[in-house]
């Protein structure tokens, strides 16, 4: 029985992956950092939430508390030898998703020091033939022009990236590149674009990217309904949105495929236009959003400025079309087409906004 070891296991993509792994014959080890709740409870709560409140049978799952940057993850050596015994695929999901200058030290400690320590633990305890998968981002492309290929790119100054998150992921990829070239690490890099909800059901359990924007617009619309607001967005450019069920399908095929390229861009084949996202929000909420790419802050009213401030992260992704190469992905991954569509994105936004309203109602009561 192959063992799948996953750190950052209670995150959105990792937990959905585990939920699917539990349906098949894998031994699963989840490494989860203790927070306000013990690690086992955090993992259990996440899986239950993904399963719409129903508890998931998890006989093949073991959860360990760990510390990403501490020696041996703060796990006793004997336990680590048990965790990594036999044929192992190790997935490094843990990451800081912060992006601003004030969080730079935290971003680099988690996304660089954490990766370095993860490789050290893997190299010491995993058996020969085990594989190391680093979950990176397709946005490690930074602001480069042209097609972002499934290959390594050299480190670059922050001026070549939109934020420190992107830069830290590029740097981490090159740490792995060095370990592959110099130490023979059996390493692979999986670059994900923006992961959204379930394409078939609309169920959406992430509040990242377009859903963070949707939540902010919902809050404003509830407090100041029926306004027309201009937003500094190019309506014709697109967002690369890959459904969570598509990502999980890829991940499941990856653990079953023995020979893989070093780097795979796990992204959507076609983007979703910004105009569609704005029109969906205008239909679902008591507000009208009008895209105006040349809108200046000096021209905004007070409500439009509130929206602009809330877009400090997403704004840099709303005026550009990105070109991601998937040649290697397509060569090795034979999966049923499951691209996000106008209908599925609307269903995801509707689900997310309904759940957000329900949560606020529960808090208010």
C-alpha positions in Angstrom: 0.0 0.0 0.0 1.5 3.4 -1.0 1.7 6.0 1.7 0.7 9.6 0.9 2.2 12.1 3.4 0.8 15.6 3.2 1.8 18.7 5.2 -0.5 21.7 5.5 -3.1 18.9 5.3 -6.1 20.9 6.6 -5.8 23.5 3.8 -8.5 23.7 1.1 -6.8 21.8 -1.7 -5.0 19.3 0.5 -8.1 18.4 2.5 -10.1 17.9 -0.7 -7.3 15.6 -1.9 -7.3 13.6 1.3 -11.1 13.3 1.1 -10.7 11.6 -2.3 -7.7 9.5 -1.2 -9.8 8.1 1.6 -12.1 6.5 -1.0 -9.2 4.4 -2.3 -6.6 2.1 -0.9 -3.9 4.5 0.4 -2.3 4.9 3.7 -2.6 8.7 4.4 -0.5 10.7 6.9 -1.7 14.3 7.5 0.8 16.7 9.1 -1.2 19.5 10.7 -0.1 22.4 12.9 -1.9 22.7 16.2 -3.7 26.0 16.5 -6.6 26.9 18.9 -7.7 23.2 18.4 -5.6 20.1 18.4 -4.3 18.9 15.0 -6.6 15.9 14.8 -9.6 18.0 15.6 -8.7 20.6 13.0 -8.3 17.9 10.3 -11.5 16.2 11.3 -13.4 19.5 11.3 -12.1 20.4 7.8 -13.1 17.0 6.3 -16.5 17.2 7.9 -17.1 20.7 6.5 -16.0 19.6 3.0 -18.6 16.7 3.4 -21.4 19.1 4.2 -21.4 18.3 7.9 -21.3 14.5 7.5 -18.4 12.7 9.2 -16.1 10.9 6.8 -14.8 7.4 7.5 -11.1 7.9 8.0 -9.6 4.5 9.1 -6.6 4.9 6.7 -5.8 8.4 8.0 -3.4 9.3 10.7 -2.9 12.9 11.8 0.3 14.2 13.4 1.0 17.5 15.0 4.1 19.1 13.5 6.1 22.3 13.2 7.2 23.2 9.6 10.4 25.0 10.4 11.6 23.1 13.5 14.1 20.3 13.3 12.5 17.0 12.4 9.2 18.9 12.4 9.3 18.4 16.2 8.3 14.8 15.6 10.3 12.0 17.4 12.7 10.2 15.0 10.9 6.9 15.6 7.6 8.3 14.5 9.2 9.9 11.4 10.6 6.5 10.4 7.2 5.0 10.7 5.6 7.9 8.7 8.1 7.6 5.8 8.4 3.8 5.7 7.8 2.1 2.4 6.7 3.7 -0.9 5.9 7.3 -0.2 4.6 10.3 -2.2 5.2 13.4 -0.1 3.2 16.5 -0.8 4.4 19.8 0.5 1.2 22.0 0.6 2.1 24.2 3.6 2.5 27.9 2.6 2.0 31.4 3.7 -0.6 33.1 1.4 0.2 36.6 2.6 1.7 38.9 0.1 2.4 42.4 1.4 5.7 44.0 2.5 4.9 43.9 6.2 4.6 40.1 6.0 7.8 39.6 4.0 9.7 37.9 6.9 6.8 35.5 7.6 6.3 34.7 3.9 9.9 33.9 3.3 10.3 31.9 6.6 7.3 29.7 5.7 7.7 29.5 1.9 11.5 29.1 1.9 12.8 27.9 5.3 9.8 25.6 5.5 10.5 24.0 2.1 14.2 23.7 2.9 13.4 21.9 6.2 10.8 19.8 4.5 13.3 18.5 1.9 15.8 17.8 4.8 13.3 15.7 6.7 12.2 13.9 3.5 15.8 13.2 2.4 16.7 11.8 5.8 13.7 9.5 6.4 12.1 8.6 3.1 13.2 5.5 1.3 14.8 5.4 -2.1 12.2 5.8 -4.8 9.9 8.0 -2.8 8.8 11.2 -4.4 8.7 14.8 -3.2 5.9 17.0 -4.6 6.1 20.8 -4.0 2.8 22.6 -4.5 3.8 25.9 -6.1 1.8 28.5 -7.9 1.4 29.3 -11.6 1.8 32.9 -10.6 5.5 32.3 -9.8 5.7 33.6 -13.4 5.6 37.1 -12.0 5.1 39.8 -14.5 7.0 38.1 -17.4 5.7 38.5 -20.9 5.0 35.5 -23.1 4.2 31.8 -22.4 5.1 30.5 -18.9 6.6 27.1 -19.7 6.9 24.0 -17.5 10.5 24.6 -16.7 12.7 26.3 -14.1 13.2 30.1 -14.2 16.0 31.9 -12.4 15.3 34.0 -9.3 14.5 37.6 -10.0 14.2 40.9 -8.1 10.8 41.8 -6.5 10.2 44.3 -9.3 9.6 41.3 -11.6 6.7 40.0 -9.4 3.4 41.4 -8.2 4.1 40.5 -4.6 6.4 38.7 -2.2 4.2 35.6 -2.3 5.0 35.1 -6.0 8.7 35.8 -5.5 8.9 33.4 -2.5 7.4 30.6 -4.6 9.9 31.2 -7.4 12.8 31.1 -4.9 11.4 27.9 -3.4 11.2 26.2 -6.8 14.9 26.9 -7.2 15.7 25.5 -3.8 14.2 22.3 -5.1 16.0 22.6 -8.4 19.3 22.8 -6.5 18.4 19.7 -4.4 17.5 17.8 -7.6 20.7 18.7 -9.4 23.1 18.4 -6.5 21.6 15.7 -4.2 19.4 13.7 -6.6 16.1 14.6 -4.9 13.2 12.8 -6.7 11.4 16.1 -6.8 8.4 17.5 -8.7 6.8 20.9 -8.8 3.0 21.3 -9.3 2.0 24.9 -10.2 -1.6 25.6 -9.5 -3.6 28.6 -10.7 -6.5 30.0 -8.7 -8.5 27.0 -7.3 -12.2 27.6 -7.1 -15.2 25.5 -6.1 -16.6 22.2 -7.4 -17.5 22.5 -11.0 -20.3 20.0 -10.9 -22.0 20.9 -7.6 -21.1 24.6 -7.1 -20.0 23.8 -3.6 -17.3 26.3 -2.7 -15.3 26.2 0.6 -12.6 28.7 -0.2 -12.6 32.4 0.4 -9.5 33.2 -1.7 -9.2 35.3 -4.9 -12.5 36.0 -6.6 -14.4 34.9 -3.5 -12.6 37.3 -1.2 -13.6 40.0 -3.7 -17.2 38.7 -3.7 -17.4 38.8 0.1 -16.2 42.4 0.2 -18.7 43.4 -2.4 -21.4 41.5 -0.5 -20.6 43.4 2.7 -20.7 46.8 0.9 -24.0 45.9 -0.9 -25.7 44.9 2.3 -24.7 48.1 4.0 -25.3 50.4 1.0 -27.7 48.6 -1.4 -28.7 49.5 -4.9 -25.6 51.6 -5.8 -23.8 51.7 -9.1 -20.1 51.4 -8.5 -17.3 51.6 -11.0 -14.4 49.2 -10.5 -10.9 49.5 -12.0 -11.1 46.2 -13.9 -10.5 45.3 -17.5 -13.7 43.5 -18.5 -12.1 41.6 -21.4 -9.1 40.1 -19.6 -9.5 36.8 -17.8 -8.9 34.9 -14.6 -7.4 31.4 -14.7 -9.9 29.5 -12.5 -9.4 25.7 -12.0 -12.2 23.8 -10.2 -11.2 21.9 -7.1 -12.6 18.7 -8.5 -10.4 19.1 -11.5 -7.3 19.6 -9.3 -8.1 16.6 -7.2 -8.5 14.5 -10.4 -5.1 15.5 -11.5 -3.6 14.8 -8.0 -5.1 11.4 -8.0 -3.7 10.6 -11.4 -0.3 11.9 -10.3 0.0 9.4 -7.4 -0.9 6.6 -9.8 1.6 7.7 -12.6 5.1 6.4 -12.0 7.0 8.6 -14.5 6.3 12.3 -14.4 8.0 15.5 -15.7 9.7 17.6 -13.0 7.3 20.5 -13.5 3.6 20.5 -14.4 1.5 23.6 -14.8 -1.9 22.5 -13.3 -4.1 25.2 -14.7 -7.3 25.8 -16.6 -7.0 25.7 -20.4 -9.2 28.7 -20.8 -9.8 31.8 -18.7 -13.1 33.3 -17.3 -13.6 36.9 -18.4 -13.7 39.6 -15.6 -17.0 40.9 -17.1 -18.7 37.6 -16.4 -17.6 37.7 -12.7 -18.8 41.2 -12.3 -22.1 40.6 -14.0 -22.7 37.5 -11.8 -22.1 39.6 -8.6 -24.4 42.3 -10.0 -27.2 39.7 -10.5 -26.7 38.0 -7.1 -26.3 41.1 -5.0 -28.2 44.4 -4.7 -25.4 46.3 -6.4 -24.3 47.2 -10.0 -20.6 46.8 -10.8 -19.3 48.7 -13.8 -15.8 47.8 -15.1 -13.7 50.8 -16.0 -10.0 49.9 -16.5 -8.8 53.5 -16.7 -10.5 54.6 -13.5 -8.2 56.7 -11.3 -8.4 56.9 -7.5 -9.0 60.7 -7.8 -12.1 60.1 -9.8 -13.7 57.6 -7.4 -16.4 58.3 -4.9 -16.0 57.1 -1.3 -17.7 53.8 -1.9 -15.5 53.1 -5.0 -12.4 53.8 -2.9 -13.5 51.2 -0.4 -13.7 48.7 -3.2 -10.3 49.8 -4.5 -8.7 49.4 -1.1 -10.2 45.9 -0.8 -8.7 45.0 -4.2 -5.1 45.8 -3.1 -4.1 42.2 -3.8 -6.5 41.1 -6.6 -6.2 44.4 -8.7 -2.8 43.4 -10.1 -4.4 40.3 -11.7 -7.4 42.0 -13.3 -5.8 43.8 -16.2 -3.7 41.1 -17.7 -4.1 37.8 -19.6 -1.6 35.1 -18.5 -0.4 32.4 -20.9 0.4 29.1 -19.2 2.0 26.2 -21.1 0.4 22.8 -20.4 2.3 20.7 -22.9 3.8 18.3 -20.4 0.6 18.1 -18.3 -1.4 17.1 -21.4 1.2 14.5 -22.4 1.0 12.6 -19.1 -2.5 13.4 -17.7 -5.5 11.9 -19.5 -8.5 13.4 -17.6 -12.0 14.2 -18.6 -12.5 17.8 -19.5 -13.9 19.7 -16.6 -13.3 23.4 -17.3 -15.1 26.2 -15.4 -17.9 27.8 -17.3 -20.2 30.8 -17.0 -22.8 28.6 -15.4 -20.5 26.9 -12.9 -18.8 30.1 -11.8 -22.2 31.6 -11.2 -23.2 28.6 -9.1 -20.0 28.8 -7.1 -20.5 32.5 -6.4 -24.1 31.9 -5.4 -23.2 29.1 -3.1 -20.4 31.1 -1.5 -22.5 34.2 -1.0 -25.4 32.2 0.4 -23.1 30.5 3.0 -21.5 33.9 3.8 -25.0 35.3 4.5 -25.9 32.3 6.6 -22.8 32.7 8.7 -23.4 36.4 9.4 -27.0 35.6 10.4 -25.8 33.0 12.9 -23.3 35.4 14.4 -25.9 38.2 14.6 -28.4 35.9 16.4 
